Amino acid sequence: MTRIFRITTLFKLVSDKAKDNNSLYFKATRLFSQIAIIIPIVIKFFPIYLISLYILGVTGMQIFK
């Protein structure tokens, strides 16, 4: 009876590992899909960021000569 219990415990361990790997796959897929959604938004606001950085840099150079 103990041997059967050991075998079933092993099967449970293997199936839990498969679920973890499957879950990791879904998490990675979701992460990459979210990154794909965010990239166009970041590209849209990047010029505004560069202009504001330039303005702040010029202002800082004028103030602190």
N, CA, C and O atoms as a Tripos MOL2 file, in Angstrom:
@<TRIPOS>MOLECULE
protein
  260   259    65     0     0
PROTEIN
NO_CHARGES

@<TRIPOS>ATOM
      1 N           0.8170   -1.1890    0.0000 N.3       1 MET1
      2 CA          0.0000    0.0000    0.0000 C.3       1 MET1
      3 C           0.8680    1.2630    0.0000 C.2       1 MET1
      4 O           0.5330    2.2530   -0.6500 O.2       1 MET1
      5 N           1.9600    1.2220    0.7160 N.am      2 THR2
      6 CA          2.8300    2.4010    0.7620 C.3       2 THR2
      7 C           3.4780    2.6710   -0.5920 C.2       2 THR2
      8 O           3.7050    3.8240   -0.9590 O.2       2 THR2
      9 N           3.7750    1.6030   -1.3330 N.am      3 ARG3
     10 CA          4.3580    1.7980   -2.6620 C.3       3 ARG3
     11 C           3.3530    2.4680   -3.6010 C.2       3 ARG3
     12 O           3.7240    3.3350   -4.3910 O.2       3 ARG3
     13 N           2.1300    2.0810   -3.5170 N.am      4 ILE4
     14 CA          1.0890    2.7060   -4.3440 C.3       4 ILE4
     15 C           0.9640    4.1800   -3.9780 C.2       4 ILE4
     16 O           0.8220    5.0380   -4.8480 O.2       4 ILE4
     17 N           1.0190    4.4590   -2.6840 N.am      5 PHE5
     18 CA          0.9300    5.8470   -2.2360 C.3       5 PHE5
     19 C           2.1120    6.6660   -2.7650 C.2       5 PHE5
     20 O           1.9430    7.8230   -3.1500 O.2       5 PHE5
     21 N           3.2950    6.0700   -2.7840 N.am      6 ARG6
     22 CA          4.4750    6.7570   -3.3040 C.3       6 ARG6
     23 C           4.3240    7.0580   -4.7900 C.2       6 ARG6
     24 O           4.6880    8.1380   -5.2540 O.2       6 ARG6
     25 N           3.7860    6.0970   -5.5300 N.am      7 ILE7
     26 CA          3.5990    6.2890   -6.9720 C.3       7 ILE7
     27 C           2.5690    7.3890   -7.2260 C.2       7 ILE7
     28 O           2.7800    8.2390   -8.0900 O.2       7 ILE7
     29 N           1.4760    7.3840   -6.4970 N.am      8 THR8
     30 CA          0.4680    8.4260   -6.7000 C.3       8 THR8
     31 C           1.0190    9.7950   -6.2960 C.2       8 THR8
     32 O           0.6870   10.8050   -6.9160 O.2       8 THR8
     33 N           1.8450    9.8300   -5.2750 N.am      9 THR9
     34 CA          2.4670   11.0980   -4.8850 C.3       9 THR9
     35 C           3.3890   11.5990   -5.9980 C.2       9 THR9
     36 O           3.4330   12.7960   -6.2800 O.2       9 THR9
     37 N           4.1180   10.6880   -6.6220 N.am     10 LEU10
     38 CA          4.9820   11.0550   -7.7310 C.3      10 LEU10
     39 C           4.1610   11.5960   -8.8950 C.2      10 LEU10
     40 O           4.5310   12.6040   -9.4970 O.2      10 LEU10
     41 N           3.0530   10.9390   -9.2160 N.am     11 PHE11
     42 CA          2.1940   11.4150  -10.3000 C.3      11 PHE11
     43 C           1.6210   12.7960   -9.9900 C.2      11 PHE11
     44 O           1.5220   13.6430  -10.8780 O.2      11 PHE11
     45 N           1.2480   13.0190   -8.7440 N.am     12 LYS12
     46 CA          0.7330   14.3340   -8.3580 C.3      12 LYS12
     47 C           1.8110   15.3950   -8.5060 C.2      12 LYS12
     48 O           1.5370   16.5070   -8.9570 O.2      12 LYS12
     49 N           3.0260   15.0560   -8.1290 N.am     13 LEU13
     50 CA          4.1360   15.9940   -8.2440 C.3      13 LEU13
     51 C           4.3830   16.3570   -9.6990 C.2      13 LEU13
     52 O           4.5780   17.5260  -10.0290 O.2      13 LEU13
     53 N           4.3740   15.3540  -10.5690 N.am     14 VAL14
     54 CA          4.6050   15.5970  -11.9910 C.3      14 VAL14
     55 C           3.4720   16.4320  -12.5730 C.2      14 VAL14
     56 O           3.7260   17.3480  -13.3560 O.2      14 VAL14
     57 N           2.2320   16.1360  -12.2090 N.am     15 SER15
     58 CA          1.1170   16.9080  -12.7450 C.3      15 SER15
     59 C           1.1370   18.3410  -12.2190 C.2      15 SER15
     60 O           0.7640   19.2640  -12.9430 O.2      15 SER15
     61 N           1.5660   18.5450  -10.9680 N.am     16 ASP16
     62 CA          1.6790   19.9020  -10.4290 C.3      16 ASP16
     63 C           2.7600   20.6800  -11.1700 C.2      16 ASP16
     64 O           2.6000   21.8710  -11.4380 O.2      16 ASP16
     65 N           3.8600   20.0060  -11.5010 N.am     17 LYS17
     66 CA          4.9180   20.6720  -12.2670 C.3      17 LYS17
     67 C           4.4070   21.0640  -13.6490 C.2      17 LYS17
     68 O           4.7420   22.1370  -14.1490 O.2      17 LYS17
     69 N           3.6090   20.2160  -14.2660 N.am     18 ALA18
     70 CA          3.0560   20.5320  -15.5780 C.3      18 ALA18
     71 C           2.1270   21.7330  -15.4860 C.2      18 ALA18
     72 O           2.1220   22.5820  -16.3770 O.2      18 ALA18
     73 N           1.3490   21.8120  -14.4230 N.am     19 LYS19
     74 CA          0.4700   22.9710  -14.2420 C.3      19 LYS19
     75 C           1.2890   24.2330  -14.0340 C.2      19 LYS19
     76 O           0.9320   25.2900  -14.5530 O.2      19 LYS19
     77 N           2.3820   24.1430  -13.2850 N.am     20 ASP20
     78 CA          3.2310   25.3050  -13.0650 C.3      20 ASP20
     79 C           3.8500   25.7810  -14.3690 C.2      20 ASP20
     80 O           3.8920   26.9810  -14.6390 O.2      20 ASP20
     81 N           4.3290   24.8480  -15.1750 N.am     21 ASN21
     82 CA          4.9150   25.2230  -16.4590 C.3      21 ASN21
     83 C           3.8590   25.8310  -17.3680 C.2      21 ASN21
     84 O           4.1260   26.8010  -18.0770 O.2      21 ASN21
     85 N           2.6690   25.2640  -17.3470 N.am     22 ASN22
     86 CA          1.5830   25.7800  -18.1530 C.3      22 ASN22
     87 C           1.2190   27.1800  -17.6920 C.2      22 ASN22
     88 O           0.9670   28.0620  -18.5120 O.2      22 ASN22
     89 N           1.1900   27.3840  -16.3970 N.am     23 SER23
     90 CA          0.8770   28.6880  -15.8530 C.3      23 SER23
     91 C           1.9650   29.6920  -16.2350 C.2      23 SER23
     92 O           1.6620   30.8400  -16.5600 O.2      23 SER23
     93 N           3.1980   29.2740  -16.1990 N.am     24 LEU24
     94 CA          4.3060   30.1450  -16.5850 C.3      24 LEU24
     95 C           4.1800   30.5380  -18.0530 C.2      24 LEU24
     96 O           4.4630   31.6800  -18.4150 O.2      24 LEU24
     97 N           3.7620   29.6140  -18.8880 N.am     25 TYR25
     98 CA          3.5600   29.9120  -20.3100 C.3      25 TYR25
     99 C           2.4800   30.9700  -20.4850 C.2      25 TYR25
    100 O           2.6550   31.9120  -21.2580 O.2      25 TYR25
    101 N           1.3690   30.8250  -19.7760 N.am     26 PHE26
    102 CA          0.2900   31.7970  -19.9020 C.3      26 PHE26
    103 C           0.7080   33.1630  -19.3580 C.2      26 PHE26
    104 O           0.3260   34.1940  -19.9110 O.2      26 PHE26
    105 N           1.4920   33.1730  -18.2760 N.am     27 LYS27
    106 CA          1.9740   34.4470  -17.7420 C.3      27 LYS27
    107 C           2.9120   35.1300  -18.7280 C.2      27 LYS27
    108 O           2.8240   36.3410  -18.9300 O.2      27 LYS27
    109 N           3.8070   34.3670  -19.3430 N.am     28 ALA28
    110 CA          4.7330   34.9430  -20.3150 C.3      28 ALA28
    111 C           3.9840   35.4520  -21.5410 C.2      28 ALA28
    112 O           4.3130   36.5140  -22.0710 O.2      28 ALA28
    113 N           2.9840   34.7080  -21.9940 N.am     29 THR29
    114 CA          2.1860   35.1290  -23.1340 C.3      29 THR29
    115 C           1.4540   36.4220  -22.8280 C.2      29 THR29
    116 O           1.4000   37.3280  -23.6600 O.2      29 THR29
    117 N           0.8940   36.5050  -21.6410 N.am     30 ARG30
    118 CA          0.1740   37.7190  -21.2450 C.3      30 ARG30
    119 C           1.1260   38.8980  -21.1360 C.2      30 ARG30
    120 O           0.7820   40.0120  -21.5330 O.2      30 ARG30
    121 N           2.3210   38.6650  -20.6030 N.am     31 LEU31
    122 CA          3.3100   39.7290  -20.4880 C.3      31 LEU31
    123 C           3.6790   40.2760  -21.8580 C.2      31 LEU31
    124 O           3.7100   41.4920  -22.0490 O.2      31 LEU31
    125 N           3.9570   39.3980  -22.8100 N.am     32 PHE32
    126 CA          4.3460   39.8500  -24.1420 C.3      32 PHE32
    127 C           3.2010   40.5500  -24.8640 C.2      32 PHE32
    128 O           3.4370   41.4920  -25.6200 O.2      32 PHE32
    129 N           1.9680   40.1080  -24.6440 N.am     33 SER33
    130 CA          0.8380   40.7890  -25.2700 C.3      33 SER33
    131 C           0.6490   42.1770  -24.6760 C.2      33 SER33
    132 O           0.3110   43.1150  -25.3990 O.2      33 SER33
    133 N           0.8610   42.3250  -23.3690 N.am     34 GLN34
    134 CA          0.7600   43.6510  -22.7460 C.3      34 GLN34
    135 C           1.8660   44.5700  -23.2430 C.2      34 GLN34
    136 O           1.6290   45.7560  -23.4730 O.2      34 GLN34
    137 N           3.0710   44.0360  -23.4110 N.am     35 ILE35
    138 CA          4.1710   44.8410  -23.9440 C.3      35 ILE35
    139 C           3.8490   45.2780  -25.3670 C.2      35 ILE35
    140 O           4.1410   46.4150  -25.7390 O.2      35 ILE35
    141 N           3.2590   44.4070  -26.1650 N.am     36 ALA36
    142 CA          2.8970   44.7500  -27.5390 C.3      36 ALA36
    143 C           1.8330   45.8390  -27.5610 C.2      36 ALA36
    144 O           1.7990   46.6430  -28.4920 O.2      36 ALA36
    145 N           0.9730   45.8810  -26.5650 N.am     37 ILE37
    146 CA         -0.0450   46.9300  -26.4970 C.3      37 ILE37
    147 C           0.5860   48.2600  -26.0800 C.2      37 ILE37
    148 O           0.1830   49.3130  -26.5730 O.2      37 ILE37
    149 N           1.5570   48.2250  -25.1890 N.am     38 ILE38
    150 CA          2.1350   49.4470  -24.6340 C.3      38 ILE38
    151 C           3.1130   50.1270  -25.5890 C.2      38 ILE38
    152 O           3.2310   51.3520  -25.5660 O.2      38 ILE38
    153 N           3.8100   49.3730  -26.4220 N.am     39 ILE39
    154 CA          4.8460   49.9460  -27.2900 C.3      39 ILE39
    155 C           4.3190   51.0800  -28.1790 C.2      39 ILE39
    156 O           4.9760   52.1190  -28.2420 O.2      39 ILE39
    157 N           3.1800   50.9520  -28.8710 N.am     40 PRO40
    158 CA          2.7010   52.0810  -29.6800 C.3      40 PRO40
    159 C           2.3780   53.3260  -28.8480 C.2      40 PRO40
    160 O           2.5780   54.4490  -29.3120 O.2      40 PRO40
    161 N           1.8850   53.1370  -27.6370 N.am     41 ILE41
    162 CA          1.5840   54.2740  -26.7700 C.3      41 ILE41
    163 C           2.8700   54.9880  -26.3860 C.2      41 ILE41
    164 O           2.9290   56.2180  -26.4000 O.2      41 ILE41
    165 N           3.9050   54.2190  -26.0420 N.am     42 VAL42
    166 CA          5.1920   54.8200  -25.6810 C.3      42 VAL42
    167 C           5.7870   55.5570  -26.8780 C.2      42 VAL42
    168 O           6.3390   56.6450  -26.7150 O.2      42 VAL42
    169 N           5.6860   54.9910  -28.0600 N.am     43 ILE43
    170 CA          6.2170   55.6380  -29.2640 C.3      43 ILE43
    171 C           5.4760   56.9450  -29.5350 C.2      43 ILE43
    172 O           6.0740   57.9150  -30.0010 O.2      43 ILE43
    173 N           4.1860   56.9720  -29.2460 N.am     44 LYS44
    174 CA          3.3960   58.1760  -29.4610 C.3      44 LYS44
    175 C           3.8450   59.3150  -28.5440 C.2      44 LYS44
    176 O           3.8750   60.4690  -28.9720 O.2      44 LYS44
    177 N           4.1950   59.0110  -27.2930 N.am     45 PHE45
    178 CA          4.5640   60.0440  -26.3380 C.3      45 PHE45
    179 C           6.0700   60.3070  -26.2790 C.2      45 PHE45
    180 O           6.4900   61.2170  -25.5640 O.2      45 PHE45
    181 N           6.8820   59.5630  -26.9900 N.am     46 PHE46
    182 CA          8.3270   59.7300  -26.9460 C.3      46 PHE46
    183 C           8.7760   61.1060  -27.4520 C.2      46 PHE46
    184 O           9.6510   61.7090  -26.8320 O.2      46 PHE46
    185 N           8.2160   61.6280  -28.5510 N.am     47 PRO47
    186 CA          8.6330   62.9800  -28.9840 C.3      47 PRO47
    187 C           8.3150   64.0610  -27.9460 C.2      47 PRO47
    188 O           9.1020   64.9890  -27.7620 O.2      47 PRO47
    189 N           7.1810   63.9470  -27.2760 N.am     48 ILE48
    190 CA          6.8390   64.9080  -26.2310 C.3      48 ILE48
    191 C           7.8590   64.8300  -25.1010 C.2      48 ILE48
    192 O           8.2730   65.8550  -24.5590 O.2      48 ILE48
    193 N           8.2570   63.6240  -24.7540 N.am     49 TYR49
    194 CA          9.2720   63.4310  -23.7200 C.3      49 TYR49
    195 C          10.5930   64.0670  -24.1310 C.2      49 TYR49
    196 O          11.2330   64.7400  -23.3230 O.2      49 TYR49
    197 N          11.0080   63.8620  -25.3760 N.am     50 LEU50
    198 CA         12.2710   64.4310  -25.8340 C.3      50 LEU50
    199 C          12.2340   65.9540  -25.8520 C.2      50 LEU50
    200 O          13.2110   66.5960  -25.4670 O.2      50 LEU50
    201 N          11.1230   66.5420  -26.2910 N.am     51 ILE51
    202 CA         11.0060   67.9980  -26.3260 C.3      51 ILE51
    203 C          11.0580   68.5720  -24.9200 C.2      51 ILE51
    204 O          11.7410   69.5670  -24.6780 O.2      51 ILE51
    205 N          10.3330   67.9450  -23.9840 N.am     52 SER52
    206 CA         10.3540   68.4520  -22.6090 C.3      52 SER52
    207 C          11.7350   68.2800  -21.9840 C.2      52 SER52
    208 O          12.1760   69.1450  -21.2270 O.2      52 SER52
    209 N          12.4170   67.1930  -22.2820 N.am     53 LEU53
    210 CA         13.7660   66.9960  -21.7760 C.3      53 LEU53
    211 C          14.7200   68.0490  -22.3390 C.2      53 LEU53
    212 O          15.5860   68.5540  -21.6240 O.2      53 LEU53
    213 N          14.5600   68.3760  -23.6080 N.am     54 TYR54
    214 CA         15.3870   69.4030  -24.2280 C.3      54 TYR54
    215 C          15.1240   70.7590  -23.5860 C.2      54 TYR54
    216 O          16.0660   71.4850  -23.2690 O.2      54 TYR54
    217 N          13.8610   71.1050  -23.3920 N.am     55 ILE55
    218 CA         13.5090   72.3910  -22.7830 C.3      55 ILE55
    219 C          14.0600   72.4840  -21.3640 C.2      55 ILE55
    220 O          14.6080   73.5160  -20.9740 O.2      55 ILE55
    221 N          13.9160   71.4130  -20.5950 N.am     56 LEU56
    222 CA         14.4440   71.4270  -19.2340 C.3      56 LEU56
    223 C          15.9690   71.5110  -19.2260 C.2      56 LEU56
    224 O          16.5430   72.1580  -18.3500 O.2      56 LEU56
    225 N          16.6250   70.8760  -20.1760 N.am     57 GLY57
    226 CA         18.0750   70.9430  -20.2700 C.3      57 GLY57
    227 C          18.5620   72.3390  -20.6100 C.2      57 GLY57
    228 O          19.5160   72.8350  -20.0100 O.2      57 GLY57
    229 N          17.9050   72.9720  -21.5760 N.am     58 VAL58
    230 CA         18.2830   74.3360  -21.9540 C.3      58 VAL58
    231 C          18.0190   75.2920  -20.7950 C.2      58 VAL58
    232 O          18.8370   76.1670  -20.5110 O.2      58 VAL58
    233 N          16.8720   75.1260  -20.1220 N.am     59 THR59
    234 CA         16.5480   75.9750  -18.9780 C.3      59 THR59
    235 C          17.5700   75.7960  -17.8600 C.2      59 THR59
    236 O          18.0010   76.7760  -17.2530 O.2      59 THR59
    237 N          17.9570   74.5700  -17.5870 N.am     60 GLY60
    238 CA         18.9560   74.3050  -16.5590 C.3      60 GLY60
    239 C          20.3060   74.9030  -16.9100 C.2      60 GLY60
    240 O          21.0030   75.4130  -16.0330 O.2      60 GLY60
    241 N          20.6860   74.8490  -18.1820 N.am     61 MET61
    242 CA         21.9570   75.4380  -18.5910 C.3      61 MET61
    243 C          21.9110   76.9530  -18.4590 C.2      61 MET61
    244 O          22.9100   77.5630  -18.0780 O.2      61 MET61
    245 N          20.7730   77.5750  -18.7630 N.am     62 GLN62
    246 CA         20.6490   79.0240  -18.6340 C.3      62 GLN62
    247 C          20.6680   79.4690  -17.1720 C.2      62 GLN62
    248 O          21.2480   80.5030  -16.8420 O.2      62 GLN62
    249 N          20.0340   78.6860  -16.2980 N.am     63 ILE63
    250 CA         19.9540   79.0650  -14.8950 C.3      63 ILE63
    251 C          21.3040   78.8850  -14.2210 C.2      63 ILE63
    252 O          21.7530   79.7710  -13.4950 O.2      63 ILE63
    253 N          21.9610   77.7470  -14.4510 N.am     64 PHE64
    254 CA         23.1820   77.4070  -13.7070 C.3      64 PHE64
    255 C          24.4790   77.6940  -14.4640 C.2      64 PHE64
    256 O          25.5600   77.3780  -13.9670 O.2      64 PHE64
    257 N          24.3920   78.2760  -15.6320 N.am     65 LYS65
    258 CA         25.5430   78.6370  -16.4770 C.3      65 LYS65
    259 C          26.8060   77.9350  -16.0710 C.2      65 LYS65
    260 O          27.8520   78.1380  -16.6890 O.2      65 LYS65
@<TRIPOS>BOND
     1     1     2 1
     2     2     3 1
     3     3     4 2
     4     3     5 am
     5     5     6 1
     6     6     7 1
     7     7     8 2
     8     7     9 am
     9     9    10 1
    10    10    11 1
    11    11    12 2
    12    11    13 am
    13    13    14 1
    14    14    15 1
    15    15    16 2
    16    15    17 am
    17    17    18 1
    18    18    19 1
    19    19    20 2
    20    19    21 am
    21    21    22 1
    22    22    23 1
    23    23    24 2
    24    23    25 am
    25    25    26 1
    26    26    27 1
    27    27    28 2
    28    27    29 am
    29    29    30 1
    30    30    31 1
    31    31    32 2
    32    31    33 am
    33    33    34 1
    34    34    35 1
    35    35    36 2
    36    35    37 am
    37    37    38 1
    38    38    39 1
    39    39    40 2
    40    39    41 am
    41    41    42 1
    42    42    43 1
    43    43    44 2
    44    43    45 am
    45    45    46 1
    46    46    47 1
    47    47    48 2
    48    47    49 am
    49    49    50 1
    50    50    51 1
    51    51    52 2
    52    51    53 am
    53    53    54 1
    54    54    55 1
    55    55    56 2
    56    55    57 am
    57    57    58 1
    58    58    59 1
    59    59    60 2
    60    59    61 am
    61    61    62 1
    62    62    63 1
    63    63    64 2
    64    63    65 am
    65    65    66 1
    66    66    67 1
    67    67    68 2
    68    67    69 am
    69    69    70 1
    70    70    71 1
    71    71    72 2
    72    71    73 am
    73    73    74 1
    74    74    75 1
    75    75    76 2
    76    75    77 am
    77    77    78 1
    78    78    79 1
    79    79    80 2
    80    79    81 am
    81    81    82 1
    82    82    83 1
    83    83    84 2
    84    83    85 am
    85    85    86 1
    86    86    87 1
    87    87    88 2
    88    87    89 am
    89    89    90 1
    90    90    91 1
    91    91    92 2
    92    91    93 am
    93    93    94 1
    94    94    95 1
    95    95    96 2
    96    95    97 am
    97    97    98 1
    98    98    99 1
    99    99   100 2
   100    99   101 am
   101   101   102 1
   102   102   103 1
   103   103   104 2
   104   103   105 am
   105   105   106 1
   106   106   107 1
   107   107   108 2
   108   107   109 am
   109   109   110 1
   110   110   111 1
   111   111   112 2
   112   111   113 am
   113   113   114 1
   114   114   115 1
   115   115   116 2
   116   115   117 am
   117   117   118 1
   118   118   119 1
   119   119   120 2
   120   119   121 am
   121   121   122 1
   122   122   123 1
   123   123   124 2
   124   123   125 am
   125   125   126 1
   126   126   127 1
   127   127   128 2
   128   127   129 am
   129   129   130 1
   130   130   131 1
   131   131   132 2
   132   131   133 am
   133   133   134 1
   134   134   135 1
   135   135   136 2
   136   135   137 am
   137   137   138 1
   138   138   139 1
   139   139   140 2
   140   139   141 am
   141   141   142 1
   142   142   143 1
   143   143   144 2
   144   143   145 am
   145   145   146 1
   146   146   147 1
   147   147   148 2
   148   147   149 am
   149   149   150 1
   150   150   151 1
   151   151   152 2
   152   151   153 am
   153   153   154 1
   154   154   155 1
   155   155   156 2
   156   155   157 am
   157   157   158 1
   158   158   159 1
   159   159   160 2
   160   159   161 am
   161   161   162 1
   162   162   163 1
   163   163   164 2
   164   163   165 am
   165   165   166 1
   166   166   167 1
   167   167   168 2
   168   167   169 am
   169   169   170 1
   170   170   171 1
   171   171   172 2
   172   171   173 am
   173   173   174 1
   174   174   175 1
   175   175   176 2
   176   175   177 am
   177   177   178 1
   178   178   179 1
   179   179   180 2
   180   179   181 am
   181   181   182 1
   182   182   183 1
   183   183   184 2
   184   183   185 am
   185   185   186 1
   186   186   187 1
   187   187   188 2
   188   187   189 am
   189   189   190 1
   190   190   191 1
   191   191   192 2
   192   191   193 am
   193   193   194 1
   194   194   195 1
   195   195   196 2
   196   195   197 am
   197   197   198 1
   198   198   199 1
   199   199   200 2
   200   199   201 am
   201   201   202 1
   202   202   203 1
   203   203   204 2
   204   203   205 am
   205   205   206 1
   206   206   207 1
   207   207   208 2
   208   207   209 am
   209   209   210 1
   210   210   211 1
   211   211   212 2
   212   211   213 am
   213   213   214 1
   214   214   215 1
   215   215   216 2
   216   215   217 am
   217   217   218 1
   218   218   219 1
   219   219   220 2
   220   219   221 am
   221   221   222 1
   222   222   223 1
   223   223   224 2
   224   223   225 am
   225   225   226 1
   226   226   227 1
   227   227   228 2
   228   227   229 am
   229   229   230 1
   230   230   231 1
   231   231   232 2
   232   231   233 am
   233   233   234 1
   234   234   235 1
   235   235   236 2
   236   235   237 am
   237   237   238 1
   238   238   239 1
   239   239   240 2
   240   239   241 am
   241   241   242 1
   242   242   243 1
   243   243   244 2
   244   243   245 am
   245   245   246 1
   246   246   247 1
   247   247   248 2
   248   247   249 am
   249   249   250 1
   250   250   251 1
   251   251   252 2
   252   251   253 am
   253   253   254 1
   254   254   255 1
   255   255   256 2
   256   255   257 am
   257   257   258 1
   258   258   259 1
   259   259   260 2
@<TRIPOS>SUBSTRUCTURE
     1 MET1         2 RESIDUE 1 A MET
     2 THR2         6 RESIDUE 1 A THR
     3 ARG3        10 RESIDUE 1 A ARG
     4 ILE4        14 RESIDUE 1 A ILE
     5 PHE5        18 RESIDUE 1 A PHE
     6 ARG6        22 RESIDUE 1 A ARG
     7 ILE7        26 RESIDUE 1 A ILE
     8 THR8        30 RESIDUE 1 A THR
     9 THR9        34 RESIDUE 1 A THR
    10 LEU10       38 RESIDUE 1 A LEU
    11 PHE11       42 RESIDUE 1 A PHE
    12 LYS12       46 RESIDUE 1 A LYS
    13 LEU13       50 RESIDUE 1 A LEU
    14 VAL14       54 RESIDUE 1 A VAL
    15 SER15       58 RESIDUE 1 A SER
    16 ASP16       62 RESIDUE 1 A ASP
    17 LYS17       66 RESIDUE 1 A LYS
    18 ALA18       70 RESIDUE 1 A ALA
    19 LYS19       74 RESIDUE 1 A LYS
    20 ASP20       78 RESIDUE 1 A ASP
    21 ASN21       82 RESIDUE 1 A ASN
    22 ASN22       86 RESIDUE 1 A ASN
    23 SER23       90 RESIDUE 1 A SER
    24 LEU24       94 RESIDUE 1 A LEU
    25 TYR25       98 RESIDUE 1 A TYR
    26 PHE26      102 RESIDUE 1 A PHE
    27 LYS27      106 RESIDUE 1 A LYS
    28 ALA28      110 RESIDUE 1 A ALA
    29 THR29      114 RESIDUE 1 A THR
    30 ARG30      118 RESIDUE 1 A ARG
    31 LEU31      122 RESIDUE 1 A LEU
    32 PHE32      126 RESIDUE 1 A PHE
    33 SER33      130 RESIDUE 1 A SER
    34 GLN34      134 RESIDUE 1 A GLN
    35 ILE35      138 RESIDUE 1 A ILE
    36 ALA36      142 RESIDUE 1 A ALA
    37 ILE37      146 RESIDUE 1 A ILE
    38 ILE38      150 RESIDUE 1 A ILE
    39 ILE39      154 RESIDUE 1 A ILE
    40 PRO40      158 RESIDUE 1 A PRO
    41 ILE41      162 RESIDUE 1 A ILE
    42 VAL42      166 RESIDUE 1 A VAL
    43 ILE43      170 RESIDUE 1 A ILE
    44 LYS44      174 RESIDUE 1 A LYS
    45 PHE45      178 RESIDUE 1 A PHE
    46 PHE46      182 RESIDUE 1 A PHE
    47 PRO47      186 RESIDUE 1 A PRO
    48 ILE48      190 RESIDUE 1 A ILE
    49 TYR49      194 RESIDUE 1 A TYR
    50 LEU50      198 RESIDUE 1 A LEU
    51 ILE51      202 RESIDUE 1 A ILE
    52 SER52      206 RESIDUE 1 A SER
    53 LEU53      210 RESIDUE 1 A LEU
    54 TYR54      214 RESIDUE 1 A TYR
    55 ILE55      218 RESIDUE 1 A ILE
    56 LEU56      222 RESIDUE 1 A LEU
    57 GLY57      226 RESIDUE 1 A GLY
    58 VAL58      230 RESIDUE 1 A VAL
    59 THR59      234 RESIDUE 1 A THR
    60 GLY60      238 RESIDUE 1 A GLY
    61 MET61      242 RESIDUE 1 A MET
    62 GLN62      246 RESIDUE 1 A GLN
    63 ILE63      250 RESIDUE 1 A ILE
    64 PHE64      254 RESIDUE 1 A PHE
    65 LYS65      258 RESIDUE 1 A LYS
